[in-house]
Amino acid sequence: MMNNYFHYKNEALHAEQVPLADIAEKFGTPCYVYSRAALTDGMNQFKDALQGKEHLICYAVKANSNLAILNVFARMGAGFDIVSGGELKRVLAAGGDARKVVFSGVGKTIAEMRMALDANILCFNVESSAELDRLNEVAGSMGKVAAISLRVNPDVDAKTHPYISTGLKQNKFGVAYTEAIALYRQARDMKNLHITGMDCHIGSQLTETSPFIAAIEKVLVLVEALAVEGIHLEHLDLGGGLGIRYDDETPPAIADYVAAILSGLRGRTEKLILEPGRVLVGNAGVLLTKVEYLKHGEEKNFAIVDAAMNDLMRPALYDAYHEIFPVSREKNAIQTYEIVGPICETGDFIGRARELSIAPQSLLAVLSAGAYGMSMSSNYNTRGRAAEVMVDGSEVHLVRERETVEQLFAGEKIISSVL
Ligand SMILES: *Cc1c(COP(=O)(O)O)cnc(C)c1O
């Protein structure tokens, strides 16, 4: 979506005060471009909406894990929601505070648990009975006590794409709602675990508040049942999942989402943790790409661009829609194009049936690409990953160099003994 940070000025698309054409010229394409002001504005909206309520915003690192982005949020006092040991290392390298880190995910390894315990993270969001056992053992072997919350699965329909819905009974995430109390009792009796909270995360790209409210209601029933047993919680973690506008969606504003959550909490005083990802970075980034060829097929016109599904997988994976705009408004004939990459897969498309006035060498901006873009990228077809740039007012900073082909096969070896 076009916004205050990505906008036309004199027929030229800008990121804040910088023409995107200048960035393409200097750093090449494909290239991700982030707006620092968009990042800080989103975080400030959360802070403002949560004034007066004890809280911690744990940015979900997997949405976009570039160190420069993590650093912007760390400086604003944010915490982080991680799903791997690798993400923990990124957070620490970016200047994040381990005491503000929560660790989610269904498959934590022993090595990851050790790393997180060594770093002294705030809380493990535990997703199964077997994980409780493992964490208790690992913490015991280190002479430590692990702070935990259980991620409960409230069995509510997030009404989003099935691949990014996580709060239904049939999903792999969280512990079954009906087993949660028994598991809390189990955790209470484990010497090297300390119960500090309850967690739930029901899915991503939610465009209504009602599923969040339904989840809170179910969480609160459990919180009250635990209190009866003498188990009192310090925090409630309500996950992330707030959607953004890609096309014509109408998600609630951050302030309205937070207000709905606060009213759903009905005055409960536990510290509130939220884990927003997409909403903080999605519309803070665009993917810049160049038209290599125009190809007029029998049925369709193709604009073959230098970005592909390895750079931005969302269209191929979820049939996701991203707006695509020319970087400079040109006077070519308007035609309808399939915007496709060079990868050898029919699923390699960025946009379908787009009316555009373009020519070979035209630059295009794929909007709303800041979340689950670079972080889901791959090297398929031996394509080095795109460069990443952060714009701050009229300044441009390269925050990740374009990957070279040599880097891609640096760890590979030819077996010289083979005849
Ligand atoms: C992915 C994820 C998030 C962030 O989801 P968004 O939709 O990007 O806000 C938060 N918490 C957990 C546990 C996640 O897996």
Ligand as a Chemical Component Dictionary entry (heavy atoms), coordinates in Angstrom:
data_LIG
# 
_chem_comp.id                   LIG 
_chem_comp.type                 NON-POLYMER 
_chem_comp.pdbx_formal_charge   0 
_chem_comp.three_letter_code    LIG 
# 
loop_
_chem_comp_atom.comp_id 
_chem_comp_atom.atom_id 
_chem_comp_atom.alt_atom_id 
_chem_comp_atom.type_symbol 
_chem_comp_atom.charge 
_chem_comp_atom.model_Cartn_x 
_chem_comp_atom.model_Cartn_y 
_chem_comp_atom.model_Cartn_z 
_chem_comp_atom.pdbx_ordinal 
LIG C1 C1 C 0 4.868 -15.350 13.390 1  
LIG C2 C2 C 0 4.564 -15.157 14.821 2  
LIG C3 C3 C 0 4.245 -13.890 15.313 3  
LIG C4 C4 C 0 4.092 -12.665 14.427 4  
LIG O1 O1 O 0 3.001 -12.780 13.581 5  
LIG P1 P1 P 0 2.586 -11.509 12.668 6  
LIG O2 O2 O 0 1.413 -11.989 11.935 7  
LIG O3 O3 O 0 3.744 -11.234 11.778 8  
LIG O4 O4 O 0 2.297 -10.394 13.592 9  
LIG C5 C5 C 0 4.041 -13.739 16.671 10 
LIG N1 N1 N 0 4.127 -14.812 17.507 11 
LIG C6 C6 C 0 4.433 -16.043 17.069 12 
LIG C7 C7 C 0 4.530 -17.163 18.036 13 
LIG C8 C8 C 0 4.664 -16.265 15.723 14 
LIG O5 O5 O 0 4.940 -17.498 15.293 15 
# 
loop_
_chem_comp_bond.comp_id 
_chem_comp_bond.atom_id_1 
_chem_comp_bond.atom_id_2 
_chem_comp_bond.value_order 
_chem_comp_bond.pdbx_ordinal 
LIG C1 C2 SING 1  
LIG C2 C3 SING 2  
LIG C2 C8 DOUB 3  
LIG C3 C4 SING 4  
LIG C3 C5 DOUB 5  
LIG C4 O1 SING 6  
LIG O1 P1 SING 7  
LIG P1 O2 DOUB 8  
LIG P1 O3 SING 9  
LIG P1 O4 SING 10 
LIG C5 N1 SING 11 
LIG N1 C6 DOUB 12 
LIG C6 C7 SING 13 
LIG C6 C8 SING 14 
LIG C8 O5 SING 15 
# 
